Every structure is written in C-alpha cells, then in structure tokens.
Amino acid sequence: QPPRARAGVSLVVCERGVGWHGTMNLYPLEECTVAAGSVDVAIGGNSVRLRRGRYQLAGALKDGSVAFHATYTPKACPMRLDHIGGVVSSFLSPSFDVEGTLILDGREIPLRGATGYHDHNWGTWDWGRDIGWDWGYLIEPPGSGRTKTPHPPLSIVFGQVTDATRVAARSVPMDAPAEARS
C-alpha cells in the first residue's frame, strides 16, 4: 500500500546567541484546507491568509515550543520560477515588513519593524539522492538613493539546482527554449 499523503508545517527560528528552535510537524490531509484561487491555507491549527495585500500568518508547533501570529506586508514584488533544473519550481517573495508576536518556549517576543522572507518550493525531487540546492537573495537597503520613485526596492534572488556534491549544475538558463525548461 502506498504511503498516505501528508502536509508539513515548519516553524524554525534562529535566536541570536542561543541557537535554533523548532522543527517540522506533519498533518494528515484531512486536517488541511485550501481555498482554490486564493491564498487561504490551513494545516492543522496553522494558517496563511492574504487579506488586503497583507499576509496573515498563525502557527504553532504541536509541542508548543514555537508559536507566532504575524502580519507580513510585502516590500518587494514576488516572483514564480518554474522547472528550475528540471525538478523544482518556486514562488518567492524576498522582503516583508513583519508585525506580530513570536513565542519561544513560553517567552513572548514582540515583532515590530522586523523583516521577513518567504519561499515555497514544489516539484519532484528526493532529498538525500543526487540533488543539491544553492540559493540566496539581496535586498536594496532603505535610503540607497537609487531611485526616488514609490516602487518597491530592488531585490535579486539567485539559485541553482546541482548534484549532491554541488559540483555539477542542473539549472537551465532562464532564456532557454521552453522545451529545455520542462
């Protein structure tokens, strides 16, 4: 019998001077709802909703060690990349203003003027096999003076799918013919 599909929620935080908190929790699909055509997802008691151009996030690990409620307001335009290296697609939004509350082991930490990042990857790959993933992003600093228009700051996202040793790139250039990217 094939394994049952599940949904995962990762809540992982690096606390400066302390280290990492969090893990991933898995939920059966019966505990998941998705509204087609919109950003409205619930997995267990966790949710992501888009309301008036802002993302409302609420989440908690099953053991209660990490929880948060926050509003993410985009500072840069999101983008979608399909079939990177022929195996993975990604939606990324590289910069948000974040307001809310983070709870780490029972301690409430207010999030005021915080910066957030989001990406969502999907595709067919098997971590632990012959695949690697290198990525990063750059955000134009506030007040850089590059432009005096009300447009979002410049953001650059880069990534590459590789073999497991990170020696051979599997990525296909973005200007490659469509058939090479699928």
Secondary structure, DSSP 8 states (H G I E B T S, - for coil): -----EEEEEEEEEETTTEEEEEEEEEEGGGEEE-TTSSEEEETTEEEEEETTEEEEEEE-TTSSEEEEEEEEESS--EEEEEETTTEEEEEEEEEEEEEEEEETTEEEEEEEEEEEEEEEEES--TTSS-EEEEEEEE--TT--S--SSS---EEEEEEEE-TTS-SB----TTS-HHHH-
